[in-house]
Amino acid sequence: MSSCGNSPQASSDLDVIESMKDYYGKEVRTKDSCATGVTTLTFSPEVRKIVREAFDDVHDEVTVRYYGCGPAIPEAIEGCSILDLGSGSGRDCFALSKLVGPSGHVVGVDMTQEQLEFARGYIDYHTQKFAYSQPNVEFIFGYIEKLVEAGLQQGSIDIIM
């Protein structure tokens, strides 16, 4: 996969989607094996302690498979419904799961079955770690351009990440 998105093989939208699914689903296993410039944010001292702790509570295997560009988490999200587009390994979703609390809900959408299966494998771990009686996070297959087709209801989300 070209890191600039100018791959001659990717001549149509479908080719681009299939190329990305193959890359993130089969080739990339850790952030070190990611050919694109993965940006990792380091939390500054100003970042609230609760956000740092939420990320610290995410399982190590999930964190290792994080390829995103870092979180942009608003304050006061307890009880909110949050949608994470391109959720990958679920790292942000699990941290958000802790931050929204048991009355909130987090939905991760991804187009790669491998990433979804991996993330789903850690739902019970995080539910128990956060001492929730039931999971407040789910991972669904879908394309970010077609969220209704993925099963999301209009008006059901408070914040999109």
C-alpha positions in Angstrom: 0.0 0.0 0.0 1.4 3.4 -0.9 1.6 5.7 2.1 0.6 8.6 -0.2 -2.5 6.9 -1.6 -1.2 7.2 -5.2 -0.9 3.5 -5.8 -1.3 2.8 -9.6 -3.1 -0.5 -8.7 -5.8 1.4 -6.8 -7.6 2.8 -9.7 -11.1 2.7 -8.2 -12.7 3.3 -4.8 -13.2 -0.5 -4.4 -9.5 -1.1 -5.2 -8.5 1.4 -2.5 -10.8 -0.1 0.0 -9.6 -3.6 -0.7 -6.0 -2.5 -0.5 -6.5 -0.8 2.8 -8.4 -3.9 4.2 -5.6 -6.1 3.1 -2.9 -3.8 4.6 -4.5 -3.2 8.0 -6.0 -6.6 8.2 -3.1 -8.8 7.1 0.2 -6.9 6.9 0.3 -4.6 9.9 0.7 -6.4 13.2 2.3 -3.7 15.4 2.8 0.0 15.0 6.5 -0.8 14.1 5.4 -2.7 11.0 3.2 0.1 9.8 4.7 1.6 6.6 2.7 4.8 6.9 3.8 7.5 9.3 2.0 6.6 12.5 1.8 9.5 14.8 1.8 8.8 18.5 0.8 11.5 20.9 2.5 11.7 24.2 0.4 13.2 26.9 1.5 16.5 28.2 1.3 17.4 31.9 -1.8 19.4 31.2 -3.8 16.4 30.0 -6.2 15.3 32.7 -5.0 12.4 34.9 -8.2 10.5 34.3 -7.5 10.3 30.5 -4.0 9.1 31.0 -5.2 6.5 33.5 -7.9 5.3 31.0 -5.2 4.7 28.3 -3.0 3.0 30.9 -5.8 0.5 31.7 -6.1 -0.6 28.0 -4.6 -4.1 27.6 -1.0 -4.1 26.4 -1.8 -6.3 23.3 -4.4 -3.8 22.2 -2.0 -0.9 22.7 0.8 -2.6 20.7 -1.6 -2.9 17.7 -2.6 0.7 17.7 -1.8 2.5 14.4 -3.8 5.7 14.8 -2.8 9.3 15.1 -3.6 9.8 18.8 -6.7 10.7 20.7 -8.7 13.9 20.6 -10.9 13.4 23.6 -13.3 16.1 24.8 -14.0 16.6 28.5 -17.2 15.7 30.3 -18.1 12.7 28.3 -19.6 10.5 31.0 -22.8 9.0 29.8 -22.2 9.9 26.2 -22.6 7.7 23.1 -19.4 7.8 21.1 -18.5 6.5 17.6 -14.9 5.8 16.7 -14.4 5.7 12.9 -11.7 3.3 11.9 -11.4 1.8 15.3 -8.7 -0.8 14.5 -7.5 -2.7 17.5 -9.9 -0.8 19.8 -7.4 1.1 21.9 -9.3 4.4 21.8 -12.7 2.6 22.2 -11.6 0.9 25.4 -10.2 4.1 26.9 -13.4 5.9 25.9 -15.4 3.0 27.4 -13.8 3.8 30.8 -14.3 7.6 30.4 -18.0 7.4 29.4 -18.7 5.1 32.4 -21.2 2.3 32.6 -24.1 4.5 31.5 -22.3 5.5 28.3 -21.7 3.6 25.1 -18.9 3.3 22.6 -19.2 1.9 19.0 -16.1 1.2 17.0 -16.6 0.9 13.2 -13.9 -0.8 11.1 -13.8 -2.3 7.6 -11.3 -5.1 8.5 -12.6 -8.3 10.0 -9.2 -9.1 11.5 -9.1 -5.9 13.5 -12.7 -6.3 14.6 -12.1 -9.9 15.8 -9.0 -8.8 17.6 -10.8 -5.9 19.4 -13.8 -8.0 20.2 -11.5 -10.5 21.9 -10.8 -7.8 24.6 -14.3 -6.7 25.4 -14.7 -9.0 28.4 -11.2 -8.1 29.7 -12.0 -4.4 29.8 -15.6 -4.9 31.1 -14.1 -6.8 34.1 -11.2 -4.4 34.5 -13.5 -1.4 34.7 -15.9 -3.4 37.0 -18.9 -2.9 34.7 -21.8 -5.3 35.0 -22.1 -5.4 31.2 -20.0 -4.2 28.2 -20.5 -0.7 27.1 -18.4 -1.0 23.9 -19.1 -2.8 20.7 -17.3 -3.3 17.4 -19.2 -3.4 14.1 -18.1 -4.0 10.5 -18.8 -1.1 8.2 -17.5 1.7 6.0 -17.4 5.2 7.4 -19.1 6.4 4.3 -22.1 4.1 5.0 -22.8 4.2 8.7 -26.6 3.6 8.4 -25.9 0.5 6.3 -23.5 -0.6 9.2 -26.5 -0.5 11.5 -26.1 2.9 13.2 -29.3 4.8 13.8 -29.4 8.5 13.0 -29.3 10.6 16.1 -27.9 7.7 18.3 -24.4 9.2 18.6 -23.3 12.2 20.7 -19.7 12.4 19.7 -17.8 11.1 16.6 -14.1 10.5 16.8 
